[in-house]
Amino acid sequence: MSANDKFRIKISKKAYKKKPDADDIKKITWHMKNSECKSINYKELAIILEQGHSVLLADFKEIGNIKEDNIQSISCIALDIDSKENKITMFEMISKINSALGFYPILSYCTFSDKEFTKFRLIYRLENAVDSETYRILYLALQWKFKKYLDPATKNTNRIWAGTNKSVLYNANDIPITFKNIIKLIKAYEASVKRKEVKAINIQKQKYEKLEFKNDMYIKPEHKEEVINLLINNIDLREFIQKHLGGRFKSVNEKITGVCVFHGGDNETALVIDKDRYTCFTHCGCGNIITAARKIYNIENFSEVAFKLMDEHGLSIPDSYIRRNNR
């Protein structure tokens, strides 16, 4: 597909001058579910986003269903960058991805809430349209490659992307993602996952001495990611949040949804919790077991939070992962 070719997506009926709230999202979702896909090119998409329309960047098999299994094909991939811990500007991120993988976005724009060019979206054209499963694995591979920057909650192929009240940059000389690029990136990602799985299995097979957190004990930085993965893989976030904060939730597939137990309110669909991730659409944002535990335990120190979680769930790590200041 060339940059001028038409592709099919869903577009919100209304354009918004500010970020859509929870009620707006319900209306947008209902409209997209019950409307036809429209054929547009990337120049037209730039105008649509700049006007404040929300979009769902996929073609669907039939009307009335915007679930992932009803997706016919996807012609582009949108990356969401909004990292509070690892801030990077839009132009720095474009350069970083281009240097590492050779891609260049066809569209780029800052979000409604951006003030410093650090909350933005990059849309990359796919040389050939892909199915939902290929898209999902590609997104996971990109998240693995740029894990410090990409929002981990945006891997679903039927995600609705908000427009903006800022300029959308269109690049006629973009460099699309080729099928060869996709295969190479996915292979590297899957090889990394296998190495981590083997290491995690070896760690979990062994029984280590139970450790009690003390002020002079810290998890070594080089092992932080392994400890986070150990906690995420062994603690069900749905059970953990309900155990500590209660709340009334409804089950939707493998997720639960209800009023946000972190900040309150009366929106019964504000908080969505998966096994390893939660998202509050009205106030708290998204997070994993570490983010939730920090709020619940009222502790910021990563090592202290990790030790408390391990103690509560009967988990342990090698002594070599720990640094003691008195040694």
PEUR-V705551 format. One record per backbone hydrogen bond with DSSP energy under -0.5 kcal/mol. NH is the residue of the N-H (numbers start at 0). CO is the residue of the C=O. E is the energy in kcal/mol with one decimal. If there is no record, write none. Layout:
nh=NH co=CO e=E
nh=NH co=CO e=E
This chain:
nh=4 co=1 e=-1.0
nh=6 co=39 e=-2.8
nh=8 co=37 e=-2.1
nh=9 co=55 e=-2.3
nh=11 co=53 e=-2.8
nh=15 co=51 e=-1.8
nh=24 co=20 e=-2.6
nh=25 co=21 e=-1.7
nh=26 co=22 e=-1.8
nh=27 co=23 e=-2.8
nh=28 co=24 e=-2.8
nh=29 co=25 e=-2.3
nh=30 co=26 e=-2.5
nh=31 co=27 e=-2.6
nh=32 co=28 e=-2.3
nh=33 co=29 e=-1.5
nh=34 co=31 e=-0.9
nh=37 co=8 e=-3.2
nh=39 co=6 e=-2.6
nh=39 co=37 e=-0.6
nh=41 co=2 e=-1.0
nh=44 co=40 e=-2.0
nh=45 co=41 e=-2.1
nh=46 co=42 e=-1.5
nh=47 co=43 e=-2.4
nh=48 co=44 e=-2.5
nh=49 co=45 e=-2.1
nh=50 co=46 e=-1.7
nh=51 co=48 e=-1.3
nh=52 co=47 e=-1.9
nh=53 co=13 e=-0.5
nh=54 co=160 e=-2.8
nh=55 co=9 e=-2.3
nh=56 co=54 e=-0.5
nh=56 co=158 e=-0.5
nh=57 co=55 e=-2.3
nh=58 co=72 e=-2.7
nh=60 co=69 e=-2.9
nh=63 co=32 e=-2.8
nh=64 co=61 e=-0.6
nh=69 co=66 e=-1.8
nh=70 co=67 e=-1.6
nh=71 co=58 e=-3.3
nh=72 co=58 e=-1.3
nh=73 co=129 e=-2.3
nh=76 co=123 e=-2.5
nh=78 co=121 e=-3.0
nh=80 co=78 e=-0.6
nh=80 co=119 e=-2.6
nh=81 co=79 e=-0.5
nh=81 co=148 e=-0.9
nh=83 co=81 e=-0.6
nh=89 co=116 e=-1.6
nh=92 co=88 e=-2.3
nh=93 co=89 e=-2.2
nh=94 co=90 e=-1.8
nh=95 co=91 e=-2.2
nh=96 co=92 e=-2.5
nh=97 co=93 e=-2.3
nh=98 co=94 e=-2.5
nh=99 co=95 e=-2.0
nh=100 co=96 e=-3.0
nh=101 co=96 e=-0.8
nh=101 co=97 e=-1.3
nh=102 co=96 e=-0.6
nh=103 co=174 e=-2.2
nh=105 co=122 e=-2.1
nh=106 co=122 e=-1.7
nh=107 co=168 e=-1.4
nh=108 co=120 e=-2.2
nh=109 co=166 e=-0.6
nh=110 co=118 e=-2.3
nh=113 co=110 e=-1.2
nh=119 co=80 e=-2.1
nh=119 co=117 e=-0.5
nh=120 co=108 e=-2.8
nh=121 co=78 e=-2.0
nh=122 co=106 e=-3.0
nh=123 co=76 e=-3.0
nh=123 co=121 e=-0.6
nh=125 co=74 e=-2.5
nh=126 co=176 e=-2.7
nh=129 co=73 e=-2.5
nh=134 co=130 e=-2.1
nh=135 co=131 e=-2.4
nh=136 co=132 e=-2.2
nh=137 co=133 e=-2.4
nh=138 co=134 e=-2.7
nh=139 co=135 e=-2.2
nh=140 co=136 e=-2.3
nh=141 co=137 e=-2.2
nh=142 co=138 e=-2.5
nh=143 co=139 e=-2.2
nh=144 co=140 e=-2.2
nh=145 co=141 e=-2.4
nh=146 co=143 e=-0.9
nh=148 co=145 e=-1.9
nh=149 co=145 e=-2.0
nh=150 co=79 e=-2.3
nh=153 co=150 e=-1.3
nh=158 co=155 e=-1.0
nh=160 co=54 e=-3.3
nh=160 co=158 e=-0.6
nh=163 co=48 e=-2.3
nh=168 co=107 e=-2.9
nh=168 co=166 e=-0.5
nh=169 co=167 e=-0.5
nh=170 co=105 e=-2.7
nh=171 co=169 e=-0.6
nh=173 co=170 e=-0.9
nh=174 co=103 e=-1.4
nh=175 co=173 e=-0.5
nh=176 co=124 e=-2.6
nh=177 co=175 e=-0.7
nh=181 co=177 e=-2.1
nh=182 co=178 e=-2.4
nh=183 co=179 e=-2.2
nh=184 co=180 e=-2.5
nh=185 co=181 e=-2.6
nh=186 co=182 e=-2.3
nh=187 co=183 e=-1.9
nh=188 co=184 e=-2.3
nh=189 co=185 e=-2.9
nh=190 co=186 e=-2.1
nh=191 co=187 e=-1.8
nh=192 co=188 e=-2.4
nh=193 co=189 e=-2.2
nh=194 co=190 e=-1.8
nh=195 co=191 e=-2.2
nh=196 co=192 e=-2.6
nh=197 co=193 e=-2.3
nh=198 co=194 e=-2.0
nh=199 co=195 e=-2.9
nh=200 co=196 e=-2.6
nh=201 co=197 e=-2.2
nh=202 co=198 e=-2.0
nh=203 co=199 e=-2.6
nh=204 co=200 e=-2.0
nh=205 co=201 e=-0.8
nh=207 co=205 e=-0.6
nh=212 co=210 e=-0.5
nh=216 co=213 e=-2.2
nh=217 co=322 e=-2.4
nh=219 co=320 e=-3.0
nh=222 co=219 e=-2.2
nh=223 co=220 e=-1.2
nh=226 co=222 e=-2.1
nh=227 co=223 e=-2.5
nh=228 co=224 e=-2.5
nh=229 co=225 e=-2.1
nh=230 co=226 e=-2.3
nh=231 co=227 e=-2.8
nh=232 co=228 e=-2.6
nh=233 co=229 e=-1.0
nh=234 co=230 e=-1.4
nh=236 co=234 e=-0.7
nh=236 co=274 e=-3.0
nh=239 co=235 e=-2.4
nh=240 co=236 e=-2.4
nh=241 co=237 e=-1.6
nh=242 co=238 e=-2.4
nh=243 co=239 e=-1.7
nh=244 co=240 e=-2.9
nh=245 co=241 e=-1.6
nh=248 co=246 e=-0.5
nh=249 co=256 e=-2.8
nh=251 co=254 e=-3.3
nh=254 co=251 e=-2.4
nh=255 co=272 e=-2.2
nh=256 co=249 e=-2.4
nh=257 co=270 e=-1.9
nh=258 co=247 e=-0.6
nh=259 co=263 e=-0.5
nh=263 co=259 e=-1.9
nh=267 co=265 e=-0.8
nh=269 co=266 e=-1.4
nh=270 co=257 e=-2.7
nh=271 co=269 e=-0.5
nh=271 co=278 e=-2.6
nh=272 co=255 e=-3.0
nh=273 co=276 e=-3.8
nh=277 co=286 e=-2.5
nh=278 co=271 e=-2.5
nh=279 co=284 e=-3.3
nh=280 co=269 e=-2.6
nh=280 co=278 e=-0.6
nh=284 co=279 e=-1.0
nh=286 co=277 e=-2.0
nh=291 co=287 e=-2.5
nh=292 co=288 e=-2.5
nh=293 co=289 e=-2.3
nh=294 co=290 e=-1.5
nh=295 co=291 e=-2.6
nh=296 co=292 e=-3.3
nh=297 co=293 e=-1.0
nh=298 co=293 e=-1.0
nh=304 co=300 e=-2.4
nh=305 co=301 e=-2.9
nh=306 co=302 e=-2.6
nh=307 co=303 e=-2.1
nh=308 co=304 e=-2.3
nh=309 co=305 e=-2.5
nh=310 co=306 e=-2.4
nh=311 co=307 e=-2.2
nh=312 co=308 e=-1.8
nh=313 co=309 e=-0.5
nh=313 co=310 e=-0.7
nh=314 co=309 e=-2.6
nh=320 co=317 e=-1.8
nh=321 co=318 e=-1.8
nh=322 co=217 e=-3.7
nh=324 co=215 e=-2.4
nh=326 co=323 e=-1.5
